[in-house]
Amino acid sequence: MNEIIPQASISEVTMSWLLVTAAAAVLFSLFEAWLATLIIYVKVAALKKLFPSPHNLIKSHVDYLLMAALLGTVYFSCLHLGIALPKYIIVILCIGAIYNPFGFILKAMNPGAGSVDSVLGKIALCVGFLPATIGFGYSMIAILGRLV
């Protein structure tokens, strides 16, 4: 099996990075689910103080699961269709999948985070969504291109 699917390596960007990132996203999502459980149901005061807006932890939890599912979809679709994504797209996908849900964690800790009034602040906020948009967008166009 190792001959078919290359092992993930930090020094060499391969499609395996998508699965490693997906696995990390699921594990982190599970951690967040437990945090939210301890805050909402067990009522751990110290955690509630650290995360005063636990519903945003739940949003992050769900978003990380979605990112993992999307990464898996991209990986297996590309494998099935014989699509080799460029290395820079793989890196962008991994960054976007980890970074995109992170805003909800910040909002769980500080409910006012991300509330920007300036045009520059709004632009900076939107730029943060670009890695996931570019990575998944490129991948889906490549998949459609192969199928249509």
Z-matrix of the N, CA and C atoms (Angstrom, degrees):
N
C 1 1.447
C 2 1.533 1 110.67
N 3 1.331 2 117.84 1 -35.95
C 4 1.454 3 120.81 2 -179.92
C 5 1.523 4 112.40 3 -64.04
N 6 1.341 5 117.21 4 -23.29
C 7 1.459 6 119.25 5 178.69
C 8 1.524 7 110.39 6 -72.99
N 9 1.323 8 117.81 7 -30.40
C 10 1.457 9 121.75 8 -178.20
C 11 1.530 10 110.71 9 -80.32
N 12 1.317 11 116.42 10 -46.69
C 13 1.461 12 121.87 11 -177.67
C 14 1.522 13 108.57 12 -111.05
N 15 1.345 14 116.69 13 115.32
C 16 1.461 15 118.39 14 -179.17
C 17 1.528 16 111.80 15 -66.72
N 18 1.309 17 115.76 16 145.58
C 19 1.463 18 120.89 17 176.89
C 20 1.526 19 108.88 18 -66.04
N 21 1.303 20 115.64 19 148.43
C 22 1.454 21 120.36 20 177.49
C 23 1.516 22 108.94 21 -70.72
N 24 1.301 23 115.22 22 138.28
C 25 1.455 24 121.65 23 -179.27
C 26 1.520 25 108.56 24 -136.67
N 27 1.310 26 115.82 25 138.86
C 28 1.463 27 119.38 26 177.61
C 29 1.524 28 110.58 27 -69.90
N 30 1.308 29 117.12 28 -32.26
C 31 1.459 30 120.66 29 -175.47
C 32 1.524 31 113.45 30 -84.53
N 33 1.334 32 118.10 31 -16.92
C 34 1.462 33 120.53 32 -179.68
C 35 1.526 34 109.86 33 -128.43
N 36 1.318 35 115.40 34 122.29
C 37 1.461 36 120.71 35 -179.51
C 38 1.531 37 108.60 36 -78.26
N 39 1.344 38 115.60 37 121.59
C 40 1.463 39 121.52 38 176.99
C 41 1.533 40 108.51 39 -134.15
N 42 1.318 41 115.44 40 170.76
C 43 1.465 42 120.31 41 177.00
C 44 1.529 43 110.93 42 -60.02
N 45 1.329 44 117.93 43 -24.24
C 46 1.469 45 121.08 44 178.91
C 47 1.524 46 112.06 45 -59.53
N 48 1.316 47 116.90 46 -24.18
C 49 1.460 48 120.08 47 177.12
C 50 1.526 49 110.80 48 -56.67
N 51 1.331 50 116.71 49 -34.45
C 52 1.462 51 120.34 50 -178.86
C 53 1.525 52 110.76 51 -63.54
N 54 1.331 53 116.38 52 -41.90
C 55 1.468 54 119.73 53 179.74
C 56 1.526 55 112.03 54 -72.14
N 57 1.317 56 117.03 55 -37.02
C 58 1.466 57 120.36 56 177.26
C 59 1.533 58 109.56 57 -63.43
N 60 1.313 59 116.44 58 -44.07
C 61 1.464 60 120.63 59 178.89
C 62 1.529 61 110.57 60 -65.34
N 63 1.337 62 117.06 61 -40.08
C 64 1.465 63 120.92 62 177.93
C 65 1.532 64 110.45 63 -62.07
N 66 1.319 65 116.88 64 -43.76
C 67 1.471 66 120.70 65 179.49
C 68 1.527 67 110.15 66 -63.73
N 69 1.326 68 117.03 67 -42.36
C 70 1.467 69 120.56 68 178.25
C 71 1.528 70 110.52 69 -63.17
N 72 1.323 71 117.05 70 -40.14
C 73 1.469 72 121.08 71 179.87
C 74 1.533 73 110.72 72 -64.00
N 75 1.334 74 117.27 73 -40.95
C 76 1.470 75 119.90 74 178.51
C 77 1.525 76 110.52 75 -65.52
N 78 1.327 77 117.07 76 -44.17
C 79 1.466 78 119.65 77 178.71
C 80 1.517 79 111.50 78 -61.76
N 81 1.318 80 117.07 79 -42.41
C 82 1.453 81 120.24 80 179.28
C 83 1.526 82 110.19 81 -66.18
N 84 1.327 83 116.55 82 -37.87
C 85 1.455 84 121.18 83 177.50
C 86 1.531 85 111.28 84 -61.55
N 87 1.325 86 116.18 85 -41.53
C 88 1.464 87 119.89 86 177.24
C 89 1.526 88 111.15 87 -62.56
N 90 1.328 89 116.01 88 -41.38
C 91 1.461 90 121.06 89 177.28
C 92 1.529 91 110.33 90 -59.71
N 93 1.330 92 116.29 91 -44.13
C 94 1.466 93 120.34 92 179.56
C 95 1.528 94 111.53 93 -65.26
N 96 1.319 95 116.38 94 -37.52
C 97 1.465 96 119.68 95 178.32
C 98 1.523 97 110.41 96 -61.22
N 99 1.329 98 116.15 97 -41.98
C 100 1.461 99 119.57 98 178.03
C 101 1.523 100 111.51 99 -67.10
N 102 1.332 101 116.77 100 -40.05
C 103 1.468 102 119.44 101 176.53
C 104 1.527 103 110.29 102 -58.34
N 105 1.322 104 116.19 103 -48.71
C 106 1.462 105 120.65 104 -179.23
C 107 1.529 106 110.62 105 -61.79
N 108 1.317 107 117.41 106 -39.72
C 109 1.468 108 121.72 107 178.11
C 110 1.519 109 110.91 108 -62.24
N 111 1.326 110 115.64 109 -45.06
C 112 1.470 111 119.53 110 179.90
C 113 1.525 112 111.70 111 -64.95
N 114 1.321 113 116.79 112 -32.91
C 115 1.464 114 120.13 113 -179.94
C 116 1.529 115 111.07 114 -77.16
N 117 1.327 116 116.45 115 -49.08
C 118 1.464 117 120.93 116 -171.32
C 119 1.526 118 112.44 117 -79.53
N 120 1.334 119 117.18 118 -44.12
C 121 1.463 120 119.65 119 -172.97
C 122 1.530 121 114.15 120 -100.56
N 123 1.335 122 116.59 121 -39.39
C 124 1.467 123 119.50 122 -179.40
C 125 1.527 124 110.57 123 -85.55
N 126 1.333 125 115.53 124 -19.55
C 127 1.473 126 122.23 125 176.31
C 128 1.533 127 112.63 126 63.19
N 129 1.326 128 117.06 127 48.66
C 130 1.464 129 121.96 128 176.24
C 131 1.533 130 107.43 129 -76.06
N 132 1.312 131 115.75 130 108.66
C 133 1.467 132 122.08 131 -172.75
C 134 1.530 133 112.82 132 -60.83
N 135 1.322 134 117.01 133 -40.95
C 136 1.467 135 119.87 134 -178.35
C 137 1.534 136 111.01 135 -62.41
N 138 1.332 137 116.94 136 -38.72
C 139 1.467 138 120.23 137 178.19
C 140 1.528 139 111.02 138 -71.25
N 141 1.319 140 116.78 139 -37.51
C 142 1.465 141 120.86 140 177.76
C 143 1.526 142 110.21 141 -63.00
N 144 1.323 143 115.80 142 -35.25
C 145 1.469 144 120.04 143 177.56
C 146 1.536 145 110.68 144 -68.08
N 147 1.337 146 115.96 145 -39.37
C 148 1.466 147 120.84 146 179.44
C 149 1.529 148 111.84 147 -72.88
N 150 1.340 149 116.03 148 -35.01
C 151 1.469 150 122.01 149 -178.99
C 152 1.535 151 109.09 150 -124.63
N 153 1.344 152 117.23 151 77.31
C 154 1.460 153 119.69 152 -176.37
C 155 1.534 154 114.06 153 -67.44
N 156 1.320 155 116.76 154 -13.86
C 157 1.465 156 120.91 155 -179.26
C 158 1.539 157 109.28 156 -122.69
N 159 1.351 158 117.26 157 71.51
C 160 1.464 159 120.39 158 -172.82
C 161 1.530 160 114.39 159 -65.40
N 162 1.336 161 118.47 160 -20.44
C 163 1.466 162 118.70 161 177.45
C 164 1.535 163 110.99 162 -62.58
N 165 1.337 164 116.41 163 -26.32
C 166 1.467 165 119.36 164 175.75
C 167 1.535 166 111.50 165 -73.43
N 168 1.324 167 117.19 166 -28.13
C 169 1.469 168 120.02 167 172.04
C 170 1.528 169 110.11 168 -63.27
N 171 1.310 170 115.63 169 -40.14
C 172 1.464 171 120.04 170 179.09
C 173 1.523 172 110.32 171 -66.75
N 174 1.325 173 117.21 172 -38.96
C 175 1.474 174 120.29 173 176.05
C 176 1.530 175 110.55 174 -61.97
N 177 1.318 176 116.48 175 -42.27
C 178 1.461 177 120.41 176 178.34
C 179 1.528 178 110.38 177 -64.79
N 180 1.326 179 116.27 178 -42.75
C 181 1.467 180 122.61 179 177.85
C 182 1.528 181 110.23 180 -54.73
N 183 1.320 182 117.07 181 -49.63
C 184 1.468 183 121.47 182 -179.92
C 185 1.524 184 110.78 183 -66.76
N 186 1.317 185 116.89 184 -40.88
C 187 1.464 186 120.80 185 -179.30
C 188 1.529 187 111.24 186 -63.87
N 189 1.334 188 118.10 187 -40.30
C 190 1.467 189 120.00 188 176.83
C 191 1.528 190 111.06 189 -64.44
N 192 1.335 191 117.27 190 -37.13
C 193 1.467 192 119.34 191 176.57
C 194 1.524 193 110.93 192 -65.24
N 195 1.334 194 116.59 193 -40.16
C 196 1.462 195 120.00 194 177.09
C 197 1.529 196 110.90 195 -63.29
N 198 1.311 197 116.53 196 -42.48
C 199 1.472 198 119.90 197 179.17
C 200 1.531 199 110.34 198 -62.77
N 201 1.315 200 117.10 199 -41.05
C 202 1.467 201 120.59 200 178.30
C 203 1.527 202 110.37 201 -62.02
N 204 1.322 203 116.67 202 -44.62
C 205 1.464 204 120.63 203 179.20
C 206 1.527 205 111.18 204 -63.43
N 207 1.323 206 116.24 205 -41.70
C 208 1.465 207 119.71 206 178.66
C 209 1.529 208 111.64 207 -65.98
N 210 1.327 209 116.68 208 -41.79
C 211 1.463 210 119.35 209 177.49
C 212 1.528 211 110.90 210 -61.85
N 213 1.320 212 116.84 211 -42.17
C 214 1.462 213 120.57 212 177.28
C 215 1.517 214 111.31 213 -63.40
N 216 1.319 215 116.41 214 -41.20
C 217 1.466 216 120.70 215 177.94
C 218 1.519 217 110.64 216 -61.43
N 219 1.314 218 116.98 217 -45.95
C 220 1.463 219 120.72 218 178.85
C 221 1.529 220 110.14 219 -62.09
N 222 1.329 221 116.34 220 -47.38
C 223 1.463 222 120.53 221 -178.03
C 224 1.528 223 111.33 222 -58.10
N 225 1.329 224 116.11 223 -55.28
C 226 1.460 225 119.29 224 -174.78
C 227 1.528 226 112.52 225 -71.84
N 228 1.325 227 117.88 226 -31.50
C 229 1.468 228 120.23 227 175.82
C 230 1.525 229 110.40 228 -66.12
N 231 1.321 230 116.11 229 -45.32
C 232 1.466 231 119.82 230 179.14
C 233 1.530 232 110.98 231 -65.28
N 234 1.319 233 116.58 232 -40.84
C 235 1.463 234 120.52 233 177.68
C 236 1.531 235 110.06 234 -61.26
N 237 1.309 236 116.66 235 -47.09
C 238 1.463 237 122.25 236 -178.64
C 239 1.531 238 112.07 237 -64.49
N 240 1.326 239 115.94 238 -38.79
C 241 1.466 240 120.15 239 -175.77
C 242 1.532 241 113.22 240 -92.65
N 243 1.316 242 116.79 241 -1.24
C 244 1.470 243 120.29 242 179.44
C 245 1.520 244 113.43 243 70.16
N 246 1.319 245 116.21 244 34.65
C 247 1.464 246 121.41 245 179.13
C 248 1.518 247 108.65 246 -96.16
N 249 1.316 248 116.38 247 126.39
C 250 1.466 249 121.44 248 175.12
C 251 1.528 250 107.70 249 -103.29
N 252 1.308 251 116.23 250 106.94
C 253 1.461 252 119.59 251 178.62
C 254 1.522 253 110.00 252 -70.40
N 255 1.327 254 116.86 253 143.45
C 256 1.463 255 118.94 254 173.87
C 257 1.525 256 110.51 255 -60.68
N 258 1.310 257 115.91 256 148.73
C 259 1.472 258 120.47 257 -177.62
C 260 1.523 259 111.96 258 -58.88
N 261 1.332 260 116.64 259 -37.72
C 262 1.464 261 117.95 260 -178.76
C 263 1.528 262 111.07 261 -66.97
N 264 1.320 263 118.37 262 -30.64
C 265 1.465 264 121.24 263 177.07
C 266 1.525 265 109.79 264 -70.28
N 267 1.322 266 117.35 265 -40.06
C 268 1.470 267 120.80 266 177.77
C 269 1.527 268 110.02 267 -59.83
N 270 1.329 269 116.59 268 -45.88
C 271 1.469 270 120.96 269 179.74
C 272 1.526 271 110.46 270 -63.45
N 273 1.329 272 116.77 271 -45.54
C 274 1.468 273 121.20 272 179.35
C 275 1.528 274 110.73 273 -61.26
N 276 1.341 275 116.72 274 -41.84
C 277 1.466 276 120.58 275 178.05
C 278 1.520 277 111.23 276 -59.55
N 279 1.308 278 116.25 277 -46.73
C 280 1.469 279 120.58 278 -178.43
C 281 1.525 280 111.40 279 -64.21
N 282 1.318 281 116.08 280 -43.59
C 283 1.471 282 119.97 281 178.12
C 284 1.527 283 110.07 282 -62.83
N 285 1.317 284 116.75 283 -47.50
C 286 1.456 285 121.09 284 -178.66
C 287 1.521 286 112.94 285 -61.71
N 288 1.334 287 116.56 286 -39.94
C 289 1.463 288 120.69 287 -178.40
C 290 1.526 289 111.94 288 -67.61
N 291 1.311 290 117.22 289 -32.80
C 292 1.473 291 120.37 290 178.36
C 293 1.526 292 110.91 291 -83.24
N 294 1.326 293 116.31 292 -40.44
C 295 1.460 294 120.49 293 -174.37
C 296 1.532 295 113.15 294 -75.01
N 297 1.319 296 117.28 295 -40.42
C 298 1.461 297 121.56 296 -173.03
C 299 1.536 298 113.20 297 -53.15
N 300 1.333 299 120.41 298 -50.16
C 301 1.467 300 120.42 299 -179.52
C 302 1.535 301 113.69 300 -75.03
N 303 1.326 302 116.62 301 -12.12
C 304 1.464 303 120.89 302 -174.84
C 305 1.528 304 112.78 303 -61.47
N 306 1.324 305 117.02 304 -29.75
C 307 1.461 306 120.48 305 179.22
C 308 1.519 307 112.66 306 -59.19
N 309 1.338 308 115.90 307 -34.15
C 310 1.465 309 119.39 308 178.06
C 311 1.533 310 111.75 309 -66.73
N 312 1.334 311 116.52 310 -32.87
C 313 1.470 312 120.10 311 176.86
C 314 1.522 313 109.11 312 -65.58
N 315 1.338 314 116.01 313 -44.46
C 316 1.462 315 119.65 314 178.03
C 317 1.522 316 110.84 315 -60.61
N 318 1.336 317 116.85 316 -41.28
C 319 1.469 318 120.54 317 178.78
C 320 1.529 319 111.41 318 -69.49
N 321 1.316 320 118.13 319 -27.86
C 322 1.467 321 120.60 320 175.67
C 323 1.521 322 110.20 321 -67.51
N 324 1.333 323 116.24 322 -34.59
C 325 1.460 324 121.29 323 179.98
C 326 1.529 325 111.78 324 -83.60
N 327 1.342 326 115.57 325 -34.40
C 328 1.456 327 121.51 326 -179.26
C 329 1.528 328 107.61 327 -140.86
N 330 1.334 329 117.74 328 96.36
C 331 1.461 330 120.40 329 -175.36
C 332 1.531 331 114.71 330 -55.47
N 333 1.312 332 117.71 331 -21.52
C 334 1.467 333 120.79 332 178.90
C 335 1.521 334 113.82 333 -85.04
N 336 1.324 335 117.66 334 -6.68
C 337 1.471 336 121.11 335 -178.87
C 338 1.523 337 110.15 336 -62.17
N 339 1.307 338 114.87 337 140.07
C 340 1.459 339 119.95 338 177.96
C 341 1.514 340 113.88 339 85.42
N 342 1.325 341 116.78 340 -5.47
C 343 1.461 342 119.83 341 177.17
C 344 1.519 343 107.76 342 -86.49
N 345 1.305 344 115.50 343 99.42
C 346 1.463 345 119.74 344 -176.62
C 347 1.527 346 109.23 345 -116.71
N 348 1.308 347 114.60 346 143.01
C 349 1.459 348 119.87 347 179.96
C 350 1.521 349 112.25 348 -106.16
N 351 1.319 350 117.49 349 -26.91
C 352 1.451 351 119.84 350 -176.76
C 353 1.530 352 111.00 351 -77.89
N 354 1.311 353 115.78 352 153.27
C 355 1.460 354 121.54 353 177.63
C 356 1.525 355 109.40 354 -62.25
N 357 1.331 356 116.41 355 -41.82
C 358 1.464 357 120.39 356 179.46
C 359 1.529 358 111.25 357 -62.23
N 360 1.318 359 116.88 358 -40.66
C 361 1.457 360 121.21 359 178.21
C 362 1.516 361 111.97 360 -64.45
N 363 1.333 362 116.31 361 -40.23
C 364 1.464 363 120.67 362 178.47
C 365 1.529 364 111.00 363 -66.30
N 366 1.317 365 116.26 364 -39.07
C 367 1.471 366 120.49 365 177.57
C 368 1.527 367 109.70 366 -64.40
N 369 1.328 368 116.23 367 -45.66
C 370 1.471 369 120.59 368 179.60
C 371 1.525 370 110.82 369 -60.33
N 372 1.324 371 116.68 370 -40.37
C 373 1.464 372 121.15 371 178.60
C 374 1.529 373 110.40 372 -62.26
N 375 1.317 374 116.47 373 -45.77
C 376 1.471 375 120.52 374 -179.61
C 377 1.526 376 112.37 375 -67.74
N 378 1.315 377 117.84 376 -33.37
C 379 1.469 378 121.15 377 178.03
C 380 1.524 379 110.47 378 -60.96
N 381 1.329 380 116.79 379 -31.38
C 382 1.463 381 121.01 380 178.23
C 383 1.517 382 113.33 381 -62.12
N 384 1.327 383 117.18 382 -24.18
C 385 1.467 384 120.59 383 179.91
C 386 1.529 385 112.40 384 -86.41
N 387 1.310 386 117.49 385 -9.04
C 388 1.468 387 120.68 386 -176.12
C 389 1.534 388 115.03 387 -62.79
N 390 1.332 389 120.37 388 -42.27
C 391 1.475 390 117.66 389 -178.37
C 392 1.528 391 113.35 390 -57.15
N 393 1.319 392 117.49 391 -45.94
C 394 1.470 393 119.67 392 179.71
C 395 1.528 394 110.33 393 -66.87
N 396 1.318 395 116.77 394 -41.16
C 397 1.459 396 120.52 395 -179.26
C 398 1.528 397 111.11 396 -63.85
N 399 1.315 398 116.84 397 -47.44
C 400 1.464 399 120.76 398 -179.65
C 401 1.528 400 110.42 399 -65.20
N 402 1.324 401 116.79 400 -47.49
C 403 1.462 402 120.63 401 -176.68
C 404 1.515 403 113.38 402 -64.03
N 405 1.334 404 116.40 403 -50.63
C 406 1.465 405 119.20 404 -179.70
C 407 1.525 406 110.88 405 -71.53
N 408 1.323 407 116.36 406 -37.19
C 409 1.468 408 119.64 407 177.88
C 410 1.520 409 111.78 408 -60.59
N 411 1.319 410 116.92 409 -48.26
C 412 1.469 411 121.30 410 178.39
C 413 1.525 412 110.36 411 -58.86
N 414 1.318 413 115.65 412 -46.23
C 415 1.468 414 120.92 413 -177.48
C 416 1.524 415 111.63 414 -62.15
N 417 1.317 416 116.55 415 -44.71
C 418 1.459 417 119.70 416 -178.61
C 419 1.533 418 111.61 417 -68.67
N 420 1.333 419 117.28 418 -36.48
C 421 1.465 420 119.99 419 175.57
C 422 1.524 421 110.48 420 -64.68
N 423 1.357 422 116.93 421 -40.15
C 424 1.461 423 120.48 422 177.44
C 425 1.535 424 110.81 423 -63.91
N 426 1.324 425 117.04 424 -39.87
C 427 1.477 426 121.21 425 178.84
C 428 1.527 427 109.70 426 -66.55
N 429 1.324 428 116.99 427 -47.34
C 430 1.467 429 119.96 428 177.36
C 431 1.529 430 111.71 429 -60.72
N 432 1.333 431 115.46 430 -40.90
C 433 1.462 432 119.89 431 178.64
C 434 1.514 433 112.96 432 -60.12
N 435 1.309 434 116.42 433 -34.99
C 436 1.462 435 121.14 434 179.03
C 437 1.526 436 111.43 435 -75.37
N 438 1.327 437 115.91 436 -33.22
C 439 1.461 438 120.06 437 -175.66
C 440 1.533 439 114.12 438 -86.60
N 441 1.310 440 117.23 439 -28.46
C 442 1.473 441 120.00 440 -174.94
C 443 1.507 442 111.43 441 -97.47
